[in-house]
Amino acid sequence: MRVDTAKLFERLLPHVAPGVICDVGSMNGADAMRCARAVPAARVFAFEPNPYNLAPMLADAKLRELGVAVVGQAVAEQERVAPFHVLRADYSTPNHQRGRSSMYPAVVAAEHLEVVEVPAVRLDAFLAIRMDADARLAFWVDAEGMAFEALASASGVRANLDLVHVEVERVPCMNPAQKLYADVKHLLESWGLEEIASDGSAHFKQFNVVYVRAGLGRGLALRIALFKAWGAVSFLCLRIFRGASRRLRCLVPGR
């Protein structure tokens, strides 16, 4: 069943009540801010290695007011200085292209702008000195082909992880060697999390998935079921509305 995974994640956050939230591949901090508003008591870290995105984030007063800590690092399985491939984009306004740079080279050569060296960190090592041993975790991961590596870097705190929103690819979109949806699913399920929703179908090459730790309680399960039912009804109503609009346009002279 396709649902709005971003809204589902946002609604689940207060009920899961994580003490720490990591936004990996933040771009402009918008998702980190939504997380901070949803759980004001949580520590929120926004990871963004692209220097053209990082500079305005560091200067963003709204992020500071919400207590979001901006981290100018990539997230990977090995801590090192790594090449980061920056794509051409209009970095002065919000747009999808700003978030497509990756540790993988540009798929379309004409989109390549430059390669910069960035520090890469493991999430478990980063969090080890910034969270209590029993703190619960939630991750928002949009790492342009590096989702598996970003999540795998949290293996040392996997028992603390309760909620994940992650962008995945069903087929290689960034690099022939990249890990795919099946790899991410297997990893998170081996950690005791279960997939509860996605916004893609079997025809989607790239989509988002939400995972929740199994056994968090009947109350949470009910909220998830109600949200998914509401999403299905909303999706059906939208299809009916679009169909009616198309039929109406056909009846209008000259259309």
C-alpha positions as protocol buffer text, in pm:
chain_id: "A"
residue {
  index: 1
  type: MET
  ca { x: 0 y: 0 z: 0 }
}
residue {
  index: 2
  type: ARG
  ca { x: 142 y: 338 z: -104 }
}
residue {
  index: 3
  type: VAL
  ca { x: 130 y: 611 z: 161 }
}
residue {
  index: 4
  type: ASP
  ca { x: 292 y: 948 z: 230 }
}
residue {
  index: 5
  type: THR
  ca { x: 591 y: 809 z: 417 }
}
residue {
  index: 6
  type: ALA
  ca { x: 717 y: 1152 z: 526 }
}
residue {
  index: 7
  type: LYS
  ca { x: 390 y: 1228 z: 702 }
}
residue {
  index: 8
  type: LEU
  ca { x: 376 y: 880 z: 854 }
}
residue {
  index: 9
  type: PHE
  ca { x: 730 y: 915 z: 991 }
}
residue {
  index: 10
  type: GLU
  ca { x: 650 y: 1260 z: 1131 }
}
residue {
  index: 11
  type: ARG
  ca { x: 334 y: 1133 z: 1302 }
}
residue {
  index: 12
  type: LEU
  ca { x: 510 y: 831 z: 1450 }
}
residue {
  index: 13
  type: LEU
  ca { x: 800 y: 1030 z: 1596 }
}
residue {
  index: 14
  type: PRO
  ca { x: 616 y: 1163 z: 1905 }
}
residue {
  index: 15
  type: HIS
  ca { x: 484 y: 814 z: 1986 }
}
residue {
  index: 16
  type: VAL
  ca { x: 824 y: 647 z: 1945 }
}
residue {
  index: 17
  type: ALA
  ca { x: 976 y: 943 z: 2135 }
}
residue {
  index: 18
  type: PRO
  ca { x: 1343 y: 899 z: 2033 }
}
residue {
  index: 19
  type: GLY
  ca { x: 1605 y: 1080 z: 2236 }
}
residue {
  index: 20
  type: VAL
  ca { x: 1824 y: 1128 z: 1927 }
}
residue {
  index: 21
  type: ILE
  ca { x: 1728 y: 1179 z: 1561 }
}
residue {
  index: 22
  type: CYS
  ca { x: 1975 y: 1174 z: 1270 }
}
residue {
  index: 23
  type: ASP
  ca { x: 1894 y: 1333 z: 933 }
}
residue {
  index: 24
  type: VAL
  ca { x: 2151 y: 1185 z: 694 }
}
residue {
  index: 25
  type: GLY
  ca { x: 2176 y: 1378 z: 366 }
}
residue {
  index: 26
  type: SER
  ca { x: 1992 y: 1680 z: 498 }
}
residue {
  index: 27
  type: MET
  ca { x: 2032 y: 1915 z: 198 }
}
residue {
  index: 28
  type: ASN
  ca { x: 1874 y: 2222 z: 361 }
}
residue {
  index: 29
  type: GLY
  ca { x: 1768 y: 2105 z: 707 }
}
residue {
  index: 30
  type: ALA
  ca { x: 1395 y: 2102 z: 631 }
}
residue {
  index: 31
  type: ASP
  ca { x: 1348 y: 1740 z: 739 }
}
residue {
  index: 32
  type: ALA
  ca { x: 1560 y: 1795 z: 1048 }
}
residue {
  index: 33
  type: MET
  ca { x: 1342 y: 2090 z: 1146 }
}
residue {
  index: 34
  type: ARG
  ca { x: 1024 y: 1882 z: 1109 }
}
residue {
  index: 35
  type: CYS
  ca { x: 1179 y: 1618 z: 1332 }
}
residue {
  index: 36
  type: ALA
  ca { x: 1280 y: 1876 z: 1592 }
}
residue {
  index: 37
  type: ARG
  ca { x: 927 y: 2019 z: 1599 }
}
residue {
  index: 38
  type: ALA
  ca { x: 775 y: 1672 z: 1629 }
}
residue {
  index: 39
  type: VAL
  ca { x: 998 y: 1577 z: 1926 }
}
residue {
  index: 40
  type: PRO
  ca { x: 1122 y: 1898 z: 2091 }
}
residue {
  index: 41
  type: ALA
  ca { x: 1309 y: 1705 z: 2361 }
}
residue {
  index: 42
  type: ALA
  ca { x: 1519 y: 1508 z: 2111 }
}
residue {
  index: 43
  type: ARG
  ca { x: 1872 y: 1591 z: 2001 }
}
residue {
  index: 44
  type: VAL
  ca { x: 1864 y: 1631 z: 1623 }
}
residue {
  index: 45
  type: PHE
  ca { x: 2176 y: 1599 z: 1404 }
}
residue {
  index: 46
  type: ALA
  ca { x: 2164 y: 1703 z: 1037 }
}
residue {
  index: 47
  type: PHE
  ca { x: 2447 y: 1556 z: 827 }
}
residue {
  index: 48
  type: GLU
  ca { x: 2527 y: 1741 z: 503 }
}
residue {
  index: 49
  type: PRO
  ca { x: 2863 y: 1704 z: 322 }
}
residue {
  index: 50
  type: ASN
  ca { x: 2787 y: 1920 z: 15 }
}
residue {
  index: 51
  type: PRO
  ca { x: 2963 y: 2251 z: 90 }
}
residue {
  index: 52
  type: TYR
  ca { x: 2710 y: 2450 z: -116 }
}
residue {
  index: 53
  type: ASN
  ca { x: 2429 y: 2318 z: 103 }
}
residue {
  index: 54
  type: LEU
  ca { x: 2629 y: 2319 z: 425 }
}
residue {
  index: 55
  type: ALA
  ca { x: 2714 y: 2691 z: 428 }
}
residue {
  index: 56
  type: PRO
  ca { x: 2353 y: 2818 z: 430 }
}
residue {
  index: 57
  type: MET
  ca { x: 2256 y: 2552 z: 684 }
}
residue {
  index: 58
  type: LEU
  ca { x: 2527 y: 2670 z: 923 }
}
residue {
  index: 59
  type: ALA
  ca { x: 2393 y: 3025 z: 884 }
}
residue {
  index: 60
  type: ASP
  ca { x: 2027 y: 2927 z: 923 }
}
residue {
  index: 61
  type: ALA
  ca { x: 1883 y: 3088 z: 1237 }
}
residue {
  index: 62
  type: LYS
  ca { x: 1576 y: 2861 z: 1228 }
}
residue {
  index: 63
  type: LEU
  ca { x: 1794 y: 2551 z: 1263 }
}
residue {
  index: 64
  type: ARG
  ca { x: 1976 y: 2707 z: 1557 }
}
residue {
  index: 65
  type: GLU
  ca { x: 1651 y: 2810 z: 1725 }
}
residue {
  index: 66
  type: LEU
  ca { x: 1522 y: 2454 z: 1704 }
}
residue {
  index: 67
  type: GLY
  ca { x: 1847 y: 2317 z: 1842 }
}
residue {
  index: 68
  type: VAL
  ca { x: 1940 y: 2123 z: 1526 }
}
residue {
  index: 69
  type: ALA
  ca { x: 2312 y: 2045 z: 1520 }
}
residue {
  index: 70
  type: VAL
  ca { x: 2446 y: 2077 z: 1165 }
}
residue {
  index: 71
  type: VAL
  ca { x: 2727 y: 1829 z: 1089 }
}
residue {
  index: 72
  type: GLY
  ca { x: 2941 y: 1890 z: 780 }
}
residue {
  index: 73
  type: GLN
  ca { x: 3028 y: 1524 z: 730 }
}
residue {
  index: 74
  type: ALA
  ca { x: 2925 y: 1233 z: 514 }
}
residue {
  index: 75
  type: VAL
  ca { x: 2812 y: 907 z: 674 }
}
residue {
  index: 76
  type: ALA
  ca { x: 2982 y: 584 z: 565 }
}
residue {
  index: 77
  type: GLU
  ca { x: 3094 y: 245 z: 694 }
}
residue {
  index: 78
  type: GLN
  ca { x: 3457 y: 359 z: 721 }
}
residue {
  index: 79
  type: GLU
  ca { x: 3576 y: 677 z: 890 }
}
residue {
  index: 80
  type: ARG
  ca { x: 3801 y: 851 z: 642 }
}
residue {
  index: 81
  type: VAL
  ca { x: 3838 y: 1151 z: 415 }
}
residue {
  index: 82
  type: ALA
  ca { x: 3638 y: 1063 z: 105 }
}
residue {
  index: 83
  type: PRO
  ca { x: 3567 y: 1215 z: -236 }
}
residue {
  index: 84
  type: PHE
  ca { x: 3220 y: 1369 z: -267 }
}
residue {
  index: 85
  type: HIS
  ca { x: 3081 y: 1438 z: -614 }
}
residue {
  index: 86
  type: VAL
  ca { x: 2900 y: 1770 z: -632 }
}
residue {
  index: 87
  type: LEU
  ca { x: 2641 y: 1820 z: -906 }
}
residue {
  index: 88
  type: ARG
  ca { x: 2547 y: 2143 z: -1081 }
}
residue {
  index: 89
  type: ALA
  ca { x: 2237 y: 2299 z: -925 }
}
residue {
  index: 90
  type: ASP
  ca { x: 2078 y: 2628 z: -832 }
}
residue {
  index: 91
  type: TYR
  ca { x: 2194 y: 2639 z: -472 }
}
residue {
  index: 92
  type: SER
  ca { x: 2015 y: 2969 z: -405 }
}
residue {
  index: 93
  type: THR
  ca { x: 1663 y: 2822 z: -401 }
}
residue {
  index: 94
  type: PRO
  ca { x: 1499 y: 2498 z: -280 }
}
residue {
  index: 95
  type: ASN
  ca { x: 1498 y: 2235 z: -556 }
}
residue {
  index: 96
  type: HIS
  ca { x: 1542 y: 1859 z: -597 }
}
residue {
  index: 97
  type: GLN
  ca { x: 1874 y: 1887 z: -783 }
}
residue {
  index: 98
  type: ARG
  ca { x: 2048 y: 2032 z: -475 }
}
residue {
  index: 99
  type: GLY
  ca { x: 2006 y: 1701 z: -297 }
}
residue {
  index: 100
  type: ARG
  ca { x: 2134 y: 1471 z: -570 }
}
residue {
  index: 101
  type: SER
  ca { x: 2510 y: 1500 z: -509 }
}
residue {
  index: 102
  type: SER
  ca { x: 2664 y: 1179 z: -382 }
}
residue {
  index: 103
  type: MET
  ca { x: 2974 y: 988 z: -283 }
}
residue {
  index: 104
  type: TYR
  ca { x: 2917 y: 816 z: -618 }
}
residue {
  index: 105
  type: PRO
  ca { x: 3023 y: 996 z: -941 }
}
residue {
  index: 106
  type: ALA
  ca { x: 2757 y: 1177 z: -1142 }
}
residue {
  index: 107
  type: VAL
  ca { x: 2548 y: 946 z: -1360 }
}
residue {
  index: 108
  type: VAL
  ca { x: 2517 y: 1222 z: -1623 }
}
residue {
  index: 109
  type: ALA
  ca { x: 2859 y: 1373 z: -1692 }
}
residue {
  index: 110
  type: ALA
  ca { x: 2713 y: 1713 z: -1784 }
}
residue {
  index: 111
  type: GLU
  ca { x: 2571 y: 1745 z: -1431 }
}
residue {
  index: 112
  type: HIS
  ca { x: 2917 y: 1713 z: -1269 }
}
residue {
  index: 113
  type: LEU
  ca { x: 3046 y: 2030 z: -1104 }
}
residue {
  index: 114
  type: GLU
  ca { x: 3342 y: 1925 z: -891 }
}
residue {
  index: 115
  type: VAL
  ca { x: 3483 y: 1667 z: -650 }
}
residue {
  index: 116
  type: VAL
  ca { x: 3552 y: 1780 z: -294 }
}
residue {
  index: 117
  type: GLU
  ca { x: 3718 y: 1593 z: -10 }
}
residue {
  index: 118
  type: VAL
  ca { x: 3487 y: 1551 z: 292 }
}
residue {
  index: 119
  type: PRO
  ca { x: 3525 y: 1375 z: 628 }
}
residue {
  index: 120
  type: ALA
  ca { x: 3313 y: 1060 z: 656 }
}
residue {
  index: 121
  type: VAL
  ca { x: 3198 y: 928 z: 993 }
}
residue {
  index: 122
  type: ARG
  ca { x: 3029 y: 615 z: 1125 }
}
residue {
  index: 123
  type: LEU
  ca { x: 2700 y: 687 z: 1302 }
}
residue {
  index: 124
  type: ASP
  ca { x: 2777 y: 455 z: 1592 }
}
residue {
  index: 125
  type: ALA
  ca { x: 3114 y: 621 z: 1654 }
}
residue {
  index: 126
  type: PHE
  ca { x: 2964 y: 969 z: 1621 }
}
residue {
  index: 127
  type: LEU
  ca { x: 2675 y: 892 z: 1857 }
}
residue {
  index: 128
  type: ALA
  ca { x: 2880 y: 698 z: 2114 }
}
residue {
  index: 129
  type: ILE
  ca { x: 2996 y: 1019 z: 2282 }
}
residue {
  index: 130
  type: ARG
  ca { x: 2673 y: 1213 z: 2222 }
}
residue {
  index: 131
  type: MET
  ca { x: 2397 y: 988 z: 2359 }
}
residue {
  index: 132
  type: ASP
  ca { x: 2314 y: 791 z: 2671 }
}
residue {
  index: 133
  type: ALA
  ca { x: 2355 y: 415 z: 2642 }
}
residue {
  index: 134
  type: ASP
  ca { x: 1978 y: 361 z: 2665 }
}
residue {
  index: 135
  type: ALA
  ca { x: 1871 y: 648 z: 2436 }
}
residue {
  index: 136
  type: ARG
  ca { x: 1628 y: 551 z: 2158 }
}
residue {
  index: 137
  type: LEU
  ca { x: 1710 y: 647 z: 1799 }
}
residue {
  index: 138
  type: ALA
  ca { x: 1528 y: 748 z: 1481 }
}
residue {
  index: 139
  type: PHE
  ca { x: 1696 y: 796 z: 1140 }
}
residue {
  index: 140
  type: TRP
  ca { x: 1590 y: 985 z: 828 }
}
residue {
  index: 141
  type: VAL
  ca { x: 1825 y: 869 z: 549 }
}
residue {
  index: 142
  type: ASP
  ca { x: 1841 y: 1023 z: 200 }
}
residue {
  index: 143
  type: ALA
  ca { x: 2198 y: 951 z: 94 }
}
residue {
  index: 144
  type: GLU
  ca { x: 2171 y: 915 z: -285 }
}
residue {
  index: 145
  type: GLY
  ca { x: 2271 y: 552 z: -326 }
}
residue {
  index: 146
  type: MET
  ca { x: 2455 y: 522 z: 7 }
}
residue {
  index: 147
  type: ALA
  ca { x: 2158 y: 425 z: 226 }
}
residue {
  index: 148
  type: PHE
  ca { x: 2289 y: 79 z: 310 }
}
residue {
  index: 149
  type: GLU
  ca { x: 2633 y: 208 z: 405 }
}
residue {
  index: 150
  type: ALA
  ca { x: 2486 y: 488 z: 618 }
}
residue {
  index: 151
  type: LEU
  ca { x: 2263 y: 246 z: 808 }
}
residue {
  index: 152
  type: ALA
  ca { x: 2532 y: -22 z: 840 }
}
residue {
  index: 153
  type: SER
  ca { x: 2755 y: 241 z: 1006 }
}
residue {
  index: 154
  type: ALA
  ca { x: 2507 y: 237 z: 1298 }
}
residue {
  index: 155
  type: SER
  ca { x: 2555 y: -133 z: 1372 }
}
residue {
  index: 156
  type: GLY
  ca { x: 2705 y: -52 z: 1712 }
}
residue {
  index: 157
  type: VAL
  ca { x: 2381 y: 118 z: 1822 }
}
residue {
  index: 158
  type: ARG
  ca { x: 2139 y: -102 z: 1629 }
}
residue {
  index: 159
  type: ALA
  ca { x: 1963 y: -217 z: 1946 }
}
residue {
  index: 160
  type: ASN
  ca { x: 1865 y: 146 z: 2014 }
}
residue {
  index: 161
  type: LEU
  ca { x: 1714 y: 208 z: 1669 }
}
residue {
  index: 162
  type: ASP
  ca { x: 1332 y: 217 z: 1668 }
}
residue {
  index: 163
  type: LEU
  ca { x: 1226 y: 414 z: 1358 }
}
residue {
  index: 164
  type: VAL
  ca { x: 1375 y: 465 z: 1009 }
}
residue {
  index: 165
  type: HIS
  ca { x: 1267 y: 657 z: 699 }
}
residue {
  index: 166
  type: VAL
  ca { x: 1500 y: 567 z: 412 }
}
residue {
  index: 167
  type: GLU
  ca { x: 1524 y: 635 z: 39 }
}
residue {
  index: 168
  type: VAL
  ca { x: 1616 y: 318 z: -151 }
}
residue {
  index: 169
  type: GLU
  ca { x: 1668 y: 202 z: -509 }
}
residue {
  index: 170
  type: ARG
  ca { x: 1525 y: -114 z: -655 }
}
residue {
  index: 171
  type: VAL
  ca { x: 1782 y: -115 z: -938 }
}
residue {
  index: 172
  type: PRO
  ca { x: 2124 y: 57 z: -959 }
}
residue {
  index: 173
  type: CYS
  ca { x: 2054 y: 426 z: -1022 }
}
residue {
  index: 174
  type: MET
  ca { x: 2374 y: 582 z: -887 }
}
residue {
  index: 175
  type: ASN
  ca { x: 2637 y: 317 z: -950 }
}
residue {
  index: 176
  type: PRO
  ca { x: 2643 y: -47 z: -1072 }
}
residue {
  index: 177
  type: ALA
  ca { x: 2803 y: -154 z: -742 }
}
residue {
  index: 178
  type: GLN
  ca { x: 2556 y: 20 z: -510 }
}
residue {
  index: 179
  type: LYS
  ca { x: 2352 y: -167 z: -250 }
}
residue {
  index: 180
  type: LEU
  ca { x: 1978 y: -187 z: -320 }
}
residue {
  index: 181
  type: TYR
  ca { x: 1641 y: -199 z: -146 }
}
residue {
  index: 182
  type: ALA
  ca { x: 1668 y: -572 z: -81 }
}
residue {
  index: 183
  type: ASP
  ca { x: 2001 y: -519 z: 99 }
}
residue {
  index: 184
  type: VAL
  ca { x: 1858 y: -241 z: 317 }
}
residue {
  index: 185
  type: LYS
  ca { x: 1549 y: -447 z: 398 }
}
residue {
  index: 186
  type: HIS
  ca { x: 1755 y: -751 z: 496 }
}
residue {
  index: 187
  type: LEU
  ca { x: 1985 y: -540 z: 715 }
}
residue {
  index: 188
  type: LEU
  ca { x: 1707 y: -364 z: 907 }
}
residue {
  index: 189
  type: GLU
  ca { x: 1500 y: -680 z: 950 }
}
residue {
  index: 190
  type: SER
  ca { x: 1807 y: -855 z: 1091 }
}
residue {
  index: 191
  type: TRP
  ca { x: 1816 y: -574 z: 1349 }
}
residue {
  index: 192
  type: GLY
  ca { x: 1457 y: -639 z: 1455 }
}
residue {
  index: 193
  type: LEU
  ca { x: 1281 y: -370 z: 1252 }
}
residue {
  index: 194
  type: GLU
  ca { x: 988 y: -436 z: 1019 }
}
residue {
  index: 195
  type: GLU
  ca { x: 876 y: -256 z: 706 }
}
residue {
  index: 196
  type: ILE
  ca { x: 538 y: -91 z: 757 }
}
residue {
  index: 197
  type: ALA
  ca { x: 489 y: 134 z: 452 }
}
residue {
  index: 198
  type: SER
  ca { x: 640 y: 273 z: 132 }
}
residue {
  index: 199
  type: ASP
  ca { x: 552 y: 537 z: -125 }
}
residue {
  index: 200
  type: GLY
  ca { x: 655 y: 324 z: -423 }
}
residue {
  index: 201
  type: SER
  ca { x: 536 y: 20 z: -614 }
}
residue {
  index: 202
  type: ALA
  ca { x: 709 y: -259 z: -804 }
}
residue {
  index: 203
  type: HIS
  ca { x: 750 y: -20 z: -1099 }
}
residue {
  index: 204
  type: PHE
  ca { x: 939 y: 246 z: -899 }
}
residue {
  index: 205
  type: LYS
  ca { x: 1318 y: 250 z: -931 }
}
residue {
  index: 206
  type: GLN
  ca { x: 1358 y: 482 z: -632 }
}
residue {
  index: 207
  type: PHE
  ca { x: 1120 y: 525 z: -339 }
}
residue {
  index: 208
  type: ASN
  ca { x: 1097 y: 570 z: 39 }
}
residue {
  index: 209
  type: VAL
  ca { x: 1030 y: 308 z: 305 }
}
residue {
  index: 210
  type: VAL
  ca { x: 944 y: 331 z: 676 }
}
residue {
  index: 211
  type: TYR
  ca { x: 1066 y: 71 z: 927 }
}
residue {
  index: 212
  type: VAL
  ca { x: 962 y: 39 z: 1292 }
}
residue {
  index: 213
  type: ARG
  ca { x: 1105 y: -184 z: 1564 }
}
residue {
  index: 214
  type: ALA
  ca { x: 884 y: -489 z: 1602 }
}
residue {
  index: 215
  type: GLY
  ca { x: 682 y: -515 z: 1921 }
}
residue {
  index: 216
  type: LEU
  ca { x: 667 y: -147 z: 2016 }
}
residue {
  index: 217
  type: GLY
  ca { x: 309 y: -187 z: 2135 }
}
residue {
  index: 218
  type: ARG
  ca { x: -49 y: -227 z: 2024 }
}
residue {
  index: 219
  type: GLY
  ca { x: -117 y: 147 z: 2049 }
}
residue {
  index: 220
  type: LEU
  ca { x: 150 y: 226 z: 1791 }
}
residue {
  index: 221
  type: ALA
  ca { x: 28 y: -56 z: 1566 }
}
residue {
  index: 222
  type: LEU
  ca { x: -323 y: 91 z: 1575 }
}
residue {
  index: 223
  type: ARG
  ca { x: -196 y: 438 z: 1482 }
}
residue {
  index: 224
  type: ILE
  ca { x: -4 y: 290 z: 1189 }
}
residue {
  index: 225
  type: ALA
  ca { x: -312 y: 99 z: 1069 }
}
residue {
  index: 226
  type: LEU
  ca { x: -532 y: 409 z: 1092 }
}
residue {
  index: 227
  type: PHE
  ca { x: -280 y: 624 z: 905 }
}
residue {
  index: 228
  type: LYS
  ca { x: -246 y: 365 z: 628 }
}
residue {
  index: 229
  type: ALA
  ca { x: -624 y: 336 z: 596 }
}
residue {
  index: 230
  type: TRP
  ca { x: -653 y: 714 z: 579 }
}
residue {
  index: 231
  type: GLY
  ca { x: -378 y: 723 z: 316 }
}
residue {
  index: 232
  type: ALA
  ca { x: -551 y: 460 z: 103 }
}
residue {
  index: 233
  type: VAL
  ca { x: -880 y: 654 z: 114 }
}
residue {
  index: 234
  type: SER
  ca { x: -701 y: 981 z: 30 }
}
residue {
  index: 235
  type: PHE
  ca { x: -520 y: 815 z: -261 }
}
residue {
  index: 236
  type: LEU
  ca { x: -850 y: 672 z: -394 }
}
residue {
  index: 237
  type: CYS
  ca { x: -1023 y: 1011 z: -362 }
}
residue {
  index: 238
  type: LEU
  ca { x: -735 y: 1177 z: -549 }
}
residue {
  index: 239
  type: ARG
  ca { x: -764 y: 925 z: -833 }
}
residue {
  index: 240
  type: ILE
  ca { x: -1140 y: 981 z: -854 }
}
residue {
  index: 241
  type: PHE
  ca { x: -1091 y: 1360 z: -855 }
}
residue {
  index: 242
  type: ARG
  ca { x: -828 y: 1342 z: -1130 }
}
residue {
  index: 243
  type: GLY
  ca { x: -1047 y: 1112 z: -1338 }
}
residue {
  index: 244
  type: ALA
  ca { x: -1345 y: 1346 z: -1300 }
}
residue {
  index: 245
  type: SER
  ca { x: -1127 y: 1645 z: -1395 }
}
residue {
  index: 246
  type: ARG
  ca { x: -1007 y: 1471 z: -1711 }
}
residue {
  index: 247
  type: ARG
  ca { x: -1364 y: 1386 z: -1811 }
}
residue {
  index: 248
  type: LEU
  ca { x: -1474 y: 1744 z: -1747 }
}
residue {
  index: 249
  type: ARG
  ca { x: -1195 y: 1882 z: -1965 }
}
residue {
  index: 250
  type: CYS
  ca { x: -1307 y: 1654 z: -2246 }
}
residue {
  index: 251
  type: LEU
  ca { x: -1656 y: 1808 z: -2228 }
}
residue {
  index: 252
  type: VAL
  ca { x: -1532 y: 2167 z: -2251 }
}
residue {
  index: 253
  type: PRO
  ca { x: -1542 y: 2298 z: -2614 }
}
residue {
  index: 254
  type: GLY
  ca { x: -1202 y: 2362 z: -2765 }
}
residue {
  index: 255
  type: ARG
  ca { x: -1017 y: 2136 z: -2517 }
}
